[in-house]
Amino acid sequence: MIKLSNLRVTLGAFNLAVDSLKIRGGEVFAIIGPNGAGKTTLLNAMAMLVAPSAGTLEIMGRDALAPANRMFLRRAMSVVFSQPYLTNDTVYDNVALPLKLRGQKDAAAVAEALELFKITHLKDRNAKTLSQGESHRAVLARAFVTRPKLVLLDEPFGSLDERVKASIARDLREVLKASGAAVVFVTQDQAGALTLCDTLGVLVGGSMLQQGEPQDIFSRPVSAEVADFVGVETILPGKVTAKRDNLCSVEAGGHTLMVVSDCGAGDSVFVCIRPEDVSVSVSADAGGRRNNFKAGVAAVAPWGLEYKVELNCGFTLQAAVTKQLVDGLGLKAGGEVYASFKATAVHLIKRII
C-alpha cells in the first residue's frame, strides 16, 4: 500500500530522514515518538500535503510524487487531523461532505458510517453542539464514508479522556477489521497505539529508529533512545565478561548480572530492565530468578493503577508493584528489600564506545 525509500523532508531547521518503510494493504501501522520527532511531518508527506526534498514515495503502486497521480490517490484516501474539524451543519451533512465534494449521493454509505461509529441518533444535531468524544466519532465516520483504501490519522485520541478514548478505539478497531483499509496513525500515546496497531514504528529526532511487531519493540528495543521512549525505566551501561551457551555474565552497576542474550564476551552493552519485570520481597529467596540483590527503598509513588518503587542496589532500579504489595510489605522510603528479575527479562543492546 505504501512504500517509501530514502525520504527526506526539510522544514526550516528540522530534517526528516526515513530510509525505508513498507505498509501492506489492510495493515494498521502506528508511528510513535516524542514531541518534535517528525510524526506529523511524515504523515503529511504520505498525505501529499508536504513535498519531500528527496527520495521516493509510492502509494498503491503509483508514484505519489508525480502530479498526474495525486487526484486519484487523494480520492482513495482519507486524512483525519488531530483536531476534529467539523462544519457548522448537521452531523449527517458533515459525514456526507466527502461524497458531496465528489458529486456523489449515497445515503446508504452515510447511514452505514453513522451506524459504524454509533452516532445515528445524532445525525440531525448541529455538529458544533457535540461533545469532544462525539466530534471524534463524527470525524471518523466522515473519513470512512467513501470506503477509502488508505486512512491517515494524526493523534486521533489526543484530547480525549481515558474512558472515551477506550470506547472509540474499540469501535475503530472493529471498523478497521471490517474495512480492509490500510491505516497509518501517529501518536505519543503508547497504550492507544498498542490497542490498534499490527505494526509499530518508533520515530525519534526525524529518524525511524525501529519498526516491527509491538512486542518485539517493547521487549527488545534496538537503541537506548527507543528503550527510553517505550518505558524501559532502567538502562545501565555494562560489559559482557563471559558467556556460556546463551547465558551472559554482564558487569553493570557494580554487580554481575546474568542475562540470556545473543551478545558475546567483550561486548559493551546497555542493560535494559522494564519495571514490571522486577519483583520486590523482604526475603532473600529469589524464587529461581538468577538476579537477586539487596536494595534500599529510595521512593514509592503512584504509577497508574500500580506503584513505582525506586530501589538502590548499587545502581538505581525501578520496580512496578501493586498497592497490595506496598501495603503488605510496608514499602516506604528508607526501608530495605530484595529485588530480583529473571535472566530472560533483561534485554541487552550493543553499544559503540
VENFENUR-V753796 format. One record per backbone hydrogen bond with DSSP energy under -1.0 kcal/mol. NH is the residue of the N-H (numbers start at 0). CO is the residue of the C=O. If there is no record, write none. Layout:
NH/CO + NH/CO
This chain:
1/22 + 2/57 + 3/20 + 4/55 + 5/18 + 6/17 + 7/53 + 8/15 + 10/13 + 13/10 + 15/8 + 16/205 + 17/6 + 20/3 + 22/1 + 26/23 + 28/182 + 29/198 + 30/184 + 31/200 + 36/33 + 41/37 + 42/38 + 43/39 + 44/40 + 45/41 + 46/42 + 47/44 + 48/43 + 49/43 + 52/7 + 53/7 + 55/4 + 57/2 + 58/61 + 59/0 + 61/58 + 63/56 + 65/62 + 68/65 + 72/68 + 73/69 + 74/70 + 77/149 + 79/151 + 84/82 + 88/86 + 90/124 + 91/122 + 93/89 + 94/90 + 95/91 + 99/95 + 100/96 + 102/99 + 103/98 + 109/105 + 110/106 + 111/107 + 112/108 + 113/109 + 114/110 + 115/111 + 116/112 + 117/114 + 118/113 + 121/118 + 122/119 + 124/121 + 126/88 + 128/125 + 129/126 + 134/130 + 135/131 + 136/132 + 137/133 + 138/134 + 139/135 + 140/136 + 141/137 + 142/138 + 143/139 + 146/143 + 148/75 + 149/75 + 150/181 + 151/77 + 152/183 + 153/79 + 154/185 + 157/154 + 159/156 + 164/160 + 165/161 + 166/162 + 167/163 + 168/164 + 169/165 + 170/166 + 171/167 + 172/168 + 173/169 + 174/170 + 175/171 + 176/172 + 177/173 + 178/174 + 179/175 + 181/148 + 182/26 + 183/150 + 184/28 + 185/152 + 186/30 + 189/187 + 192/188 + 193/189 + 194/190 + 195/191 + 196/192 + 197/27 + 198/27 + 199/211 + 200/29 + 201/209 + 202/31 + 203/206 + 205/36 + 206/203 + 208/201 + 208/206 + 211/199 + 216/212 + 217/213 + 218/214 + 219/215 + 226/222 + 227/223 + 228/224 + 229/225 + 231/226 + 232/230 + 233/272 + 235/270 + 237/268 + 238/250 + 239/266 + 240/248 + 241/248 + 243/246 + 246/243 + 247/258 + 248/241 + 249/256 + 250/238 + 251/254 + 254/251 + 256/249 + 258/247 + 259/342 + 260/245 + 265/239 + 266/263 + 268/237 + 269/348 + 270/235 + 271/346 + 272/233 + 276/273 + 277/274 + 278/339 + 280/337 + 288/285 + 290/340 + 292/338 + 294/336 + 295/311 + 296/334 + 297/309 + 298/309 + 300/307 + 302/305 + 305/302 + 306/320 + 307/300 + 308/318 + 309/298 + 310/316 + 311/295 + 312/314 + 316/310 + 318/308 + 319/274 + 320/306 + 325/321 + 326/322 + 327/323 + 328/324 + 330/325 + 333/296 + 334/331 + 336/294 + 337/280 + 338/292 + 339/278 + 340/290 + 346/271 + 348/269 + 350/267
